[in-house]
């Protein structure tokens, strides 16, 4: 009996730090609508700064707890600085565009932490007076776990008092309901947002600091916690502090007991919980449905799509000619890089197909990219298929995944849809990661060889030309679909579901088919990629790859058809160039932040606005 009581208490102690991080994330999103990917970085900074301050002040009671509190305040100030210097400059851009800026912040903070604290994991300091264990019916429980269990209710009570007994808290609650009306009443939204970011970041820093005696500090903390924090926020309900507390306890307890019953499921258990909650209660346990205008996807509807003007078509022909002649003037390295660019351009275009014209944001599009890759790799590995057959049949797995996942996803909208796609993608990733007998697990599938005609030792030209033809054909096909009756109906469903229903369009069916077609296109990109690299790994389905595609789309411009291509070229090229530096993440993150600030509508959106008239695009269409 004591063992089970200890498991319950262990789950509650794990829920404490998770609640602190998730509550800050929920507060920030509820007020600013910013999907803050950098929140995990603030959690990591909280642990590192607390470690340094405790060393500075001494490891006594005052030094330890004082270091934790001051670390949380310091992280809050860092969050406020990020909001003022970076995010405040892009609030007028489409809401999800701010996600790109926070991704840049992640990269910058990663390398700053590496420079300041080094690459080695830091062992956390022990809490004075709480270094021993408490015996519970014959089973020991670390005394510090009891302190963590006590911290989260205290913080929850403090947040309740702040939001319900102060004027500032009242304004924050009002902003979560209707921030435009709050601004119309004369409230300075800029400083309200800054204060919210300070509080949310401080809670993340506190979460990182208090877990220091249990987990120490390392450079992977940010990515390890951010997915869990998003799950807690979504399960609990966006903007609900009590919902975040309930969800943190629920998920932590399920993990605590799930590892005893079915250890393999712990990698994906919280995503399964999120998927179930979103399917049956899309706004979370204690949340409320999104009000009209809160979907936070791309901003106001774009201008109607029109056929490309003659000059744009001529520019496209020139690009095709350049790609055809590239093998004549470029070396092998340039061809390999161009293959990667073409593949990721198709991947980004497939995501843009549902995100821009379709109005559906996906945080898990790598599931279909990886599905195409593994579909082709499995045919080569087990059926001894040739490259041509594997490329033709490989995307079938991506199509199946998109059909099954899409049937559930298209019933949601906004961030809830995006998070459900993330949950399903993580389920797919866990299958390929743990099914060692079939997928090779973390070791992957190796020796995925090309056909003899495309695998010459002297040249990459045959495979390069194949990649160029398939990627360009697939992108042109998706563009052609947008100008078909199906494409017009898809955009009608994006702009007004009610009117689409009224004129007889089956909105769910339309979105489901669009979702599936997008998944197939991503699968084609994945099947090319697996032959380009000669292997298939679970990373092809991972969350970071999904966010890379999302960043390509947003960086290029979600409201233009050229945007995902421009974003893919820019992101892939910059990443390749900067990765040669020692602290390449810092420079890549800085480049992304500067691009976001300089081009708040995306690079292609900027070009369309200022260069559009020269290409024959009318001024009103370039806005």
C-alpha positions as CSV (number, residue, x, y, z in Angstrom):
1,X,0.0,0.0,0.0
2,X,2.8,2.4,0.9
3,X,4.3,1.9,-2.6
4,X,1.1,3.1,-4.3
5,X,0.8,6.1,-2.0
6,X,4.4,7.0,-2.8
7,X,3.6,6.7,-6.5
8,X,0.7,9.1,-6.1
9,X,2.9,11.6,-4.2
10,X,5.7,11.2,-6.8
11,X,3.1,12.0,-9.5
12,X,2.0,15.1,-7.6
13,X,5.6,16.3,-7.2
14,X,6.2,15.9,-10.9
15,X,3.0,17.8,-11.6
16,X,4.3,20.8,-9.6
17,X,7.0,22.0,-12.0
18,X,4.8,21.1,-15.0
19,X,2.0,23.2,-13.6
20,X,4.3,26.2,-13.1
21,X,5.5,26.1,-16.7
22,X,2.0,25.4,-18.2
23,X,0.3,28.1,-16.1
24,X,2.7,30.7,-17.4
25,X,2.2,29.5,-21.0
26,X,-1.6,29.5,-20.5
27,X,-1.5,33.1,-19.2
28,X,0.7,34.3,-22.1
29,X,-1.5,32.7,-24.7
30,X,-4.7,33.7,-23.1
31,X,-3.9,37.4,-23.3
32,X,-1.5,37.9,-26.2
33,X,-2.5,34.9,-28.3
34,X,1.2,34.2,-28.9
35,X,2.1,30.5,-29.3
36,X,5.3,30.9,-27.3
37,X,7.7,28.1,-28.3
38,X,10.4,29.9,-26.3
39,X,8.6,29.1,-23.0
40,X,10.7,26.0,-22.5
41,X,13.8,28.1,-22.9
42,X,12.7,30.3,-20.0
43,X,12.2,27.1,-18.0
44,X,15.8,26.0,-18.8
45,X,17.2,29.5,-17.9
46,X,15.4,29.3,-14.6
47,X,17.4,26.1,-13.7
48,X,20.7,27.5,-14.9
49,X,20.4,30.9,-13.3
50,X,19.2,29.3,-10.0
51,X,22.3,27.0,-10.1
52,X,24.6,30.0,-10.5
53,X,22.9,32.1,-7.8
54,X,22.9,29.3,-5.3
55,X,26.6,29.0,-5.9
56,X,27.0,32.7,-5.4
57,X,24.8,33.1,-2.3
58,X,25.8,29.8,-0.6
59,X,23.9,26.6,-0.2
60,X,22.2,27.5,3.1
61,X,18.5,27.9,3.4
62,X,18.5,31.6,2.6
63,X,20.9,31.2,-0.3
64,X,19.0,28.2,-1.8
65,X,15.5,29.6,-1.7
66,X,16.6,33.2,-2.3
67,X,18.5,31.9,-5.4
68,X,15.3,30.2,-6.7
69,X,13.1,33.3,-6.2
70,X,15.7,35.6,-7.7
71,X,16.2,33.2,-10.7
72,X,12.4,33.3,-11.3
73,X,12.4,37.1,-11.2
74,X,15.4,37.3,-13.5
75,X,13.8,35.0,-16.1
76,X,10.6,37.1,-15.9
77,X,12.7,40.2,-16.7
78,X,14.3,38.3,-19.7
79,X,10.8,37.4,-20.9
80,X,9.7,41.0,-20.7
81,X,12.8,42.1,-22.6
82,X,12.0,39.6,-25.4
83,X,8.4,40.8,-25.6
84,X,9.5,44.5,-25.8
85,X,12.4,44.1,-28.2
86,X,11.0,41.4,-30.5
87,X,7.4,40.4,-30.2
88,X,6.0,43.9,-29.8
89,X,7.4,44.7,-33.3
90,X,5.3,41.9,-34.9
91,X,2.0,42.0,-33.0
92,X,0.4,43.5,-36.2
93,X,1.5,40.5,-38.2
94,X,-0.7,37.3,-38.5
95,X,-0.8,35.8,-35.0
96,X,1.0,32.5,-35.8
97,X,3.8,34.5,-37.5
98,X,5.0,35.4,-34.0
99,X,5.7,31.7,-33.5
100,X,8.6,32.1,-35.9
101,X,10.1,34.8,-33.7
102,X,9.9,32.7,-30.6
103,X,11.6,29.8,-32.5
104,X,14.5,32.2,-33.2
105,X,14.6,33.1,-29.5
106,X,14.9,29.3,-28.7
107,X,18.0,29.0,-30.9
108,X,19.6,32.2,-29.5
109,X,19.1,31.1,-25.8
110,X,20.3,27.6,-26.6
111,X,23.8,28.8,-27.6
112,X,23.9,31.5,-25.0
113,X,23.4,28.8,-22.4
114,X,26.0,26.7,-24.0
115,X,28.5,29.6,-24.0
116,X,27.9,30.5,-20.4
117,X,27.4,27.2,-18.6
118,X,29.0,24.7,-21.0
119,X,27.8,21.5,-22.6
120,X,28.0,19.3,-19.5
121,X,24.9,18.5,-17.5
122,X,24.9,20.3,-14.1
123,X,23.9,18.3,-11.0
124,X,21.4,20.2,-9.0
125,X,22.1,21.5,-5.5
126,X,20.3,19.8,-2.7
127,X,17.7,21.7,-0.7
128,X,18.8,22.4,2.8
129,X,16.8,20.4,5.4
130,X,15.2,18.4,2.6
131,X,18.0,16.1,1.6
132,X,16.6,12.9,3.2
133,X,13.6,10.7,2.7
134,X,10.3,10.2,4.4
135,X,9.2,6.7,5.2
136,X,5.6,6.0,4.1
137,X,4.5,2.6,5.2
138,X,7.9,1.1,4.5
139,X,8.5,2.9,1.2
140,X,10.9,6.0,1.1
141,X,9.8,9.2,-0.5
142,X,12.3,12.1,-1.0
143,X,11.5,14.9,1.4
144,X,11.9,17.5,-1.4
145,X,9.0,15.9,-3.2
146,X,6.8,17.0,-0.3
147,X,8.1,20.6,-0.7
148,X,7.2,20.5,-4.4
149,X,3.7,19.2,-3.7
150,X,3.2,22.1,-1.3
151,X,4.5,24.8,-3.8
152,X,2.0,24.3,-6.6
153,X,-1.2,24.9,-4.5
154,X,0.5,28.0,-3.0
155,X,1.2,29.3,-6.5
156,X,-2.3,28.4,-7.6
157,X,-3.8,30.3,-4.7
158,X,-1.5,33.3,-5.3
159,X,-2.5,33.4,-9.0
160,X,-6.2,33.2,-8.1
161,X,-5.8,36.2,-5.7
162,X,-3.8,38.1,-8.3
163,X,-6.4,37.6,-11.1
164,X,-9.5,38.0,-8.9
165,X,-8.5,40.6,-6.3
166,X,-6.4,43.1,-8.2
167,X,-7.2,45.6,-11.0
168,X,-4.3,44.3,-13.1
169,X,-5.7,40.7,-12.8
170,X,-9.1,41.9,-13.8
171,X,-7.7,43.5,-16.9
172,X,-5.8,40.3,-17.7
173,X,-9.0,38.3,-17.4
174,X,-10.9,40.8,-19.5
175,X,-8.1,40.6,-22.2
176,X,-8.5,36.8,-22.4
177,X,-12.1,37.3,-23.3
178,X,-11.9,40.3,-25.6
179,X,-8.6,42.2,-25.8
180,X,-9.9,44.5,-28.6
181,X,-12.5,45.8,-26.2
182,X,-10.0,46.2,-23.4
183,X,-7.9,48.4,-25.8
184,X,-11.0,50.4,-26.8
185,X,-11.6,51.2,-23.1
186,X,-8.3,53.0,-22.9
187,X,-6.1,50.3,-21.4
188,X,-2.5,50.4,-22.5
189,X,-2.3,47.0,-24.1
190,X,1.4,47.2,-24.8
191,X,2.3,47.3,-21.1
192,X,-0.5,44.8,-20.2
193,X,1.2,42.4,-22.7
194,X,4.6,43.1,-21.2
195,X,3.4,42.5,-17.7
196,X,1.7,39.2,-18.8
197,X,5.0,38.1,-20.4
198,X,6.9,38.9,-17.2
199,X,4.5,36.9,-15.1
200,X,4.3,33.9,-17.5
201,X,8.1,33.8,-18.0
202,X,8.7,34.1,-14.2
203,X,6.4,31.1,-13.6
204,X,8.4,29.1,-16.2
205,X,11.7,30.2,-14.6
206,X,10.3,29.2,-11.2
207,X,9.4,25.8,-12.6
208,X,12.9,25.2,-13.8
209,X,14.5,26.5,-10.6
210,X,12.4,24.3,-8.2
211,X,13.1,21.1,-10.1
212,X,16.9,21.8,-9.9
213,X,17.4,19.4,-6.9
214,X,15.6,16.6,-8.8
215,X,16.8,16.9,-12.3
216,X,19.7,19.4,-12.5
217,X,20.2,21.6,-15.5
218,X,21.0,20.6,-19.1
219,X,20.6,22.0,-22.6
220,X,17.8,19.7,-23.6
221,X,15.4,20.9,-20.9
222,X,13.6,23.3,-23.1
223,X,12.5,20.8,-25.8
224,X,11.8,18.2,-23.1
225,X,9.3,20.4,-21.3
226,X,7.6,22.5,-24.0
227,X,5.6,19.7,-25.6
228,X,4.4,18.6,-22.2
229,X,3.5,22.2,-21.2
230,X,1.4,22.6,-24.4
231,X,-0.4,19.3,-23.7
232,X,-1.3,20.5,-20.2
233,X,-2.5,23.8,-21.5
234,X,-4.7,22.3,-24.2
235,X,-6.1,19.5,-22.0
236,X,-6.8,21.9,-19.2
237,X,-8.3,24.6,-21.5
238,X,-6.5,27.6,-23.0
239,X,-6.3,30.4,-20.5
240,X,-7.6,28.4,-17.6
241,X,-5.2,28.3,-14.6
242,X,-7.3,25.8,-12.7
243,X,-7.5,23.7,-15.9
244,X,-3.7,23.7,-16.2
245,X,-3.4,22.5,-12.6
246,X,-6.0,19.8,-13.1
247,X,-4.4,18.6,-16.3
248,X,-0.8,18.7,-14.9
249,X,-2.0,16.4,-12.0
250,X,-3.9,14.1,-14.4
251,X,-1.0,13.7,-16.8
252,X,1.6,13.3,-14.1
253,X,-0.4,10.7,-12.3
254,X,-1.0,8.7,-15.5
255,X,2.7,8.8,-16.2
256,X,3.5,7.7,-12.7
257,X,1.3,4.6,-12.9
258,X,1.5,4.0,-16.7
259,X,5.2,3.3,-16.4
260,X,4.3,0.4,-14.0
261,X,1.7,-1.2,-16.3
262,X,2.9,-0.5,-19.8
263,X,6.3,1.3,-19.8
264,X,6.4,1.8,-23.6
265,X,3.3,3.9,-23.6
266,X,4.9,6.6,-21.4
267,X,6.5,8.2,-24.5
268,X,3.1,9.0,-26.0
269,X,0.6,8.7,-23.1
270,X,0.1,12.5,-22.6
271,X,-0.5,12.9,-26.4
272,X,-3.1,10.1,-26.3
273,X,-4.8,11.9,-23.4
274,X,-4.7,15.2,-25.3
275,X,-6.1,13.5,-28.5
276,X,-9.0,12.0,-26.5
277,X,-9.8,15.2,-24.8
278,X,-9.7,17.2,-28.0
279,X,-11.9,14.8,-29.8
280,X,-14.7,14.8,-27.2
281,X,-14.2,18.2,-25.6
282,X,-12.2,20.4,-28.1
283,X,-11.8,23.4,-25.7
284,X,-10.3,21.4,-22.9
285,X,-11.5,20.2,-19.5
286,X,-12.1,23.7,-18.0
287,X,-11.7,25.9,-21.1
288,X,-14.3,27.5,-23.2
289,X,-14.9,27.4,-27.0
290,X,-13.0,29.9,-29.1
291,X,-14.9,33.0,-29.9
292,X,-15.2,34.2,-33.5
293,X,-11.9,35.8,-34.6
294,X,-9.8,33.9,-32.1
295,X,-8.6,31.2,-34.4
296,X,-5.3,33.0,-34.8
297,X,-4.3,31.5,-38.0
298,X,-3.4,33.9,-40.8
299,X,-5.1,37.2,-40.1
300,X,-7.8,38.7,-42.4
301,X,-8.8,36.7,-45.6
302,X,-6.3,37.2,-48.4
303,X,-7.2,38.7,-51.8
304,X,-8.8,36.2,-54.3
305,X,-6.2,34.0,-56.0
306,X,-5.7,34.9,-59.7
307,X,-3.7,33.3,-62.4
308,X,-0.1,34.5,-62.4
309,X,0.6,37.6,-64.6
310,X,2.8,37.1,-67.7
311,X,5.9,38.4,-66.0
312,X,5.5,36.1,-63.1
313,X,5.1,33.1,-65.5
314,X,8.2,34.2,-67.4
315,X,10.1,34.4,-64.1
316,X,8.9,30.8,-63.3
317,X,10.1,29.6,-66.7
318,X,13.5,31.2,-66.0
319,X,13.8,29.4,-62.6
320,X,13.0,26.1,-64.3
321,X,15.6,26.8,-66.9
322,X,18.1,27.6,-64.2
323,X,17.4,24.3,-62.4
324,X,17.8,22.4,-65.7
325,X,21.2,24.0,-66.4
326,X,22.5,23.8,-62.9
327,X,24.2,20.4,-63.3
328,X,26.3,22.0,-66.1
329,X,27.8,24.7,-64.0
330,X,27.5,23.4,-60.4
331,X,29.4,20.8,-58.4
332,X,28.1,17.8,-56.5
333,X,27.7,19.8,-53.2
334,X,25.5,22.4,-54.9
335,X,23.3,19.6,-56.4
336,X,22.9,17.9,-53.0
337,X,21.9,21.1,-51.4
338,X,19.5,21.9,-54.2
339,X,17.9,18.5,-53.8
340,X,17.3,19.2,-50.1
341,X,15.9,22.6,-51.0
342,X,13.5,21.1,-53.6
343,X,12.3,18.4,-51.2
344,X,11.7,20.8,-48.4
345,X,10.0,23.3,-50.7
346,X,7.5,20.6,-51.7
347,X,7.1,19.7,-48.0
348,X,6.4,23.4,-47.1
349,X,4.0,23.8,-50.1
350,X,2.1,20.8,-49.0
351,X,1.6,22.3,-45.5
352,X,0.7,25.7,-47.0
353,X,-2.0,24.0,-49.1
354,X,-4.1,23.3,-46.0
355,X,-2.8,26.2,-43.9
356,X,-3.2,29.2,-46.3
357,X,-6.0,28.3,-48.7
358,X,-7.5,25.7,-46.4
359,X,-7.3,27.6,-43.1
360,X,-6.0,24.6,-41.1
361,X,-2.8,24.9,-39.1
362,X,-0.8,21.7,-38.5
363,X,1.8,21.3,-35.9
364,X,2.4,17.6,-36.9
365,X,2.9,17.6,-40.7
366,X,6.1,15.6,-40.4
367,X,3.9,12.6,-39.8
368,X,3.1,12.4,-43.5
369,X,6.6,13.4,-44.6
370,X,7.9,10.5,-42.4
371,X,5.1,8.3,-43.6
372,X,6.2,8.6,-47.2
373,X,9.8,8.1,-46.1
374,X,9.1,4.9,-44.1
375,X,6.6,3.6,-46.7
376,X,9.3,3.7,-49.3
377,X,12.0,2.4,-46.9
378,X,9.9,-0.6,-45.7
379,X,9.3,-1.6,-49.3
380,X,13.0,-1.6,-50.1
381,X,13.9,-3.3,-46.8
382,X,11.3,-6.1,-46.7
383,X,9.9,-6.5,-50.2
384,X,13.2,-5.9,-52.0
385,X,11.3,-3.4,-54.2
386,X,13.1,-1.1,-56.7
387,X,13.3,2.6,-56.2
388,X,10.6,3.5,-58.8
389,X,8.0,1.2,-57.1
390,X,8.9,2.4,-53.7
391,X,8.5,6.0,-54.7
392,X,5.1,5.3,-56.2
393,X,3.8,3.2,-53.3
394,X,5.6,4.9,-50.4
395,X,3.3,7.9,-50.2
396,X,0.4,5.5,-49.8
397,X,1.3,5.1,-46.1
398,X,1.3,8.9,-45.8
399,X,-2.2,8.9,-47.5
400,X,-3.5,6.4,-45.0
401,X,-2.2,8.4,-42.0
402,X,-3.7,11.6,-43.4
403,X,-7.0,9.9,-44.0
404,X,-7.2,8.5,-40.5
405,X,-5.8,11.5,-38.6
406,X,-7.6,14.0,-40.8
407,X,-11.0,12.5,-40.1
408,X,-10.6,13.7,-36.5
409,X,-8.6,16.8,-37.0
410,X,-10.8,18.6,-39.5
411,X,-13.6,18.8,-37.0
412,X,-11.6,21.2,-34.9
413,X,-10.2,24.7,-35.7
414,X,-7.4,27.1,-34.7
415,X,-4.9,26.0,-32.1
416,X,-7.0,23.1,-31.0
417,X,-6.7,21.6,-34.5
418,X,-3.0,22.3,-34.6
419,X,-2.5,20.5,-31.2
420,X,-4.5,17.5,-32.3
421,X,-2.3,17.2,-35.4
422,X,0.7,17.3,-33.0
423,X,-0.8,14.6,-30.8
424,X,-1.3,12.2,-33.8
425,X,2.1,13.0,-35.2
426,X,3.7,12.1,-31.8
427,X,1.7,8.8,-31.8
428,X,3.1,8.0,-35.2
429,X,6.6,8.9,-34.1
430,X,6.4,6.7,-31.0
431,X,5.4,3.7,-33.2
432,X,8.4,4.0,-35.5
433,X,10.7,4.8,-32.6
434,X,9.7,1.7,-30.5
435,X,8.7,-0.9,-33.1
436,X,12.3,-2.1,-33.4
437,X,11.5,-5.4,-35.1
438,X,9.9,-3.6,-38.1
439,X,11.2,0.0,-38.2
440,X,14.6,-0.5,-36.6
441,X,13.6,1.8,-33.8
442,X,16.1,4.5,-33.1
443,X,18.7,2.8,-35.3
444,X,16.5,3.4,-38.3
445,X,16.4,1.5,-41.6
446,X,19.8,1.7,-43.5
447,X,21.0,1.0,-47.0
448,X,17.9,2.4,-48.8
449,X,19.6,2.3,-52.2
450,X,18.6,4.0,-55.4
451,X,18.2,2.3,-58.8
452,X,21.4,1.7,-60.8
453,X,20.6,4.5,-63.2
454,X,20.2,7.1,-60.4
455,X,23.1,5.8,-58.2
456,X,26.2,6.6,-60.2
457,X,29.4,7.0,-58.3
458,X,30.4,9.9,-60.6
459,X,27.4,12.1,-60.5
460,X,24.3,13.2,-58.6
461,X,22.8,14.5,-61.8
462,X,20.2,11.7,-62.5
463,X,18.7,11.8,-59.0
464,X,18.8,15.6,-59.0
465,X,16.8,15.8,-62.2
466,X,14.3,13.2,-60.9
467,X,13.9,15.2,-57.8
468,X,13.5,18.5,-59.7
469,X,10.9,17.0,-62.0
470,X,8.8,15.3,-59.3
471,X,8.9,18.3,-56.8
472,X,8.1,20.9,-59.5
473,X,5.3,18.7,-60.9
474,X,3.8,18.1,-57.5
475,X,3.9,21.9,-56.6
476,X,2.4,22.8,-60.0
477,X,-0.3,20.2,-59.4
478,X,-1.2,21.6,-56.0
479,X,-1.3,25.1,-57.5
480,X,-3.6,23.9,-60.3
481,X,-5.9,22.3,-57.7
482,X,-6.3,25.7,-56.0
483,X,-7.7,27.1,-59.3
484,X,-10.2,24.2,-59.7
485,X,-13.7,24.1,-58.4
486,X,-12.4,22.1,-55.5
487,X,-9.9,24.8,-54.6
488,X,-12.5,27.5,-54.7
489,X,-14.8,25.5,-52.5
490,X,-11.8,24.9,-50.1
491,X,-11.2,28.6,-49.8
492,X,-14.9,29.3,-49.3
493,X,-14.9,26.9,-46.4
494,X,-12.0,28.7,-44.9
495,X,-13.6,32.1,-45.2
496,X,-17.1,31.2,-44.0
497,X,-18.3,27.8,-42.9
498,X,-21.9,28.9,-42.5
499,X,-22.2,30.3,-46.0
500,X,-20.5,27.3,-47.4
501,X,-23.0,25.0,-45.7
502,X,-25.8,27.2,-46.9
503,X,-24.8,26.8,-50.6
504,X,-24.5,23.0,-50.3
505,X,-20.8,22.5,-49.7
506,X,-19.9,19.6,-47.3
507,X,-17.4,21.5,-45.3
508,X,-16.0,18.5,-43.4
509,X,-15.6,16.4,-46.5
510,X,-13.9,19.3,-48.3
511,X,-11.4,19.9,-45.5
512,X,-10.8,16.1,-45.1
513,X,-10.0,15.7,-48.8
514,X,-7.7,18.7,-48.7
515,X,-6.0,17.4,-45.6
516,X,-5.4,14.0,-47.3
517,X,-4.1,15.6,-50.5
518,X,-1.7,17.7,-48.5
519,X,-0.5,14.5,-46.7
520,X,0.1,12.7,-50.0
521,X,2.2,15.6,-51.3
522,X,4.3,15.6,-48.1
523,X,4.7,11.8,-48.5
524,X,6.1,12.3,-52.0
525,X,8.7,14.7,-50.5
526,X,9.5,12.1,-47.8
527,X,9.9,9.3,-50.2
528,X,12.4,11.4,-52.2
529,X,14.2,12.4,-49.0
530,X,14.8,8.8,-47.9
531,X,16.5,7.9,-51.1
532,X,18.5,11.2,-51.0
533,X,19.9,10.2,-47.5
534,X,19.9,6.5,-48.0
535,X,18.2,5.8,-44.6
536,X,15.0,6.4,-42.6
537,X,15.0,7.5,-39.0
538,X,12.3,8.4,-36.5
539,X,13.5,12.1,-36.8
540,X,11.7,12.2,-40.1
541,X,8.4,12.2,-38.1
542,X,9.6,14.3,-35.2
543,X,8.1,17.5,-33.7
544,X,11.2,19.7,-34.7
545,X,10.8,18.7,-38.4
546,X,7.1,19.7,-38.2
547,X,8.0,23.1,-36.8
548,X,10.7,23.5,-39.5
549,X,8.0,23.2,-42.1
550,X,5.7,25.6,-40.3
551,X,8.5,28.1,-40.0
552,X,9.3,27.8,-43.7
553,X,5.7,28.7,-44.5
554,X,5.4,31.6,-42.1
555,X,8.9,32.9,-42.9
556,X,8.1,33.0,-46.6
557,X,4.5,34.3,-46.2
558,X,1.4,32.3,-45.6
559,X,-0.8,34.6,-47.7
560,X,1.1,34.1,-51.0
561,X,1.5,30.9,-53.1
562,X,5.2,31.7,-53.5
563,X,5.7,32.1,-49.8
564,X,6.4,28.4,-48.8
565,X,8.9,28.1,-51.6
566,X,10.7,31.3,-50.7
567,X,10.7,30.3,-47.0
568,X,12.0,26.8,-47.7
569,X,14.9,28.2,-49.9
570,X,15.7,30.9,-47.3
571,X,15.6,28.6,-44.2
572,X,17.5,25.7,-45.8
573,X,20.2,27.9,-47.3
574,X,20.7,29.9,-44.1
575,X,20.8,26.8,-42.0
576,X,23.4,25.2,-44.3
577,X,25.6,28.4,-44.4
578,X,25.4,29.1,-40.6
579,X,25.8,25.5,-39.4
580,X,29.5,25.8,-40.2
581,X,30.0,28.2,-37.3
582,X,30.6,26.9,-33.7
583,X,27.6,28.7,-32.3
584,X,25.5,28.3,-35.4
585,X,22.2,28.2,-33.5
586,X,22.8,31.7,-32.2
587,X,23.4,33.1,-35.6
588,X,20.5,31.2,-37.2
589,X,18.1,32.3,-34.5
590,X,19.3,35.9,-34.8
591,X,18.8,35.7,-38.6
592,X,15.3,34.4,-38.2
593,X,14.4,37.1,-35.7
594,X,15.8,39.8,-38.0
595,X,13.9,38.4,-40.9
596,X,10.7,38.3,-38.9
597,X,11.1,42.0,-37.8
598,X,12.1,43.1,-41.3
599,X,9.3,41.2,-43.1
600,X,6.3,41.0,-40.8
601,X,4.1,39.6,-43.6
602,X,6.8,37.1,-44.8
603,X,9.5,37.5,-47.3
604,X,7.3,36.8,-50.3
605,X,4.5,39.0,-48.8
606,X,7.0,41.8,-48.7
607,X,8.1,41.2,-52.2
608,X,4.5,41.0,-53.4
609,X,3.7,44.3,-51.8
610,X,6.7,46.3,-53.1
611,X,7.6,44.5,-56.3
612,X,4.2,43.3,-57.3
613,X,3.3,46.2,-59.6
614,X,6.5,45.5,-61.6
615,X,5.4,41.9,-62.1
616,X,1.9,43.0,-63.2
617,X,0.2,42.4,-59.8
618,X,-2.4,45.2,-59.1
619,X,-1.7,47.4,-56.1
620,X,-4.9,46.3,-54.3
621,X,-3.9,42.6,-54.7
622,X,-0.4,43.3,-53.2
623,X,-1.7,44.6,-49.9
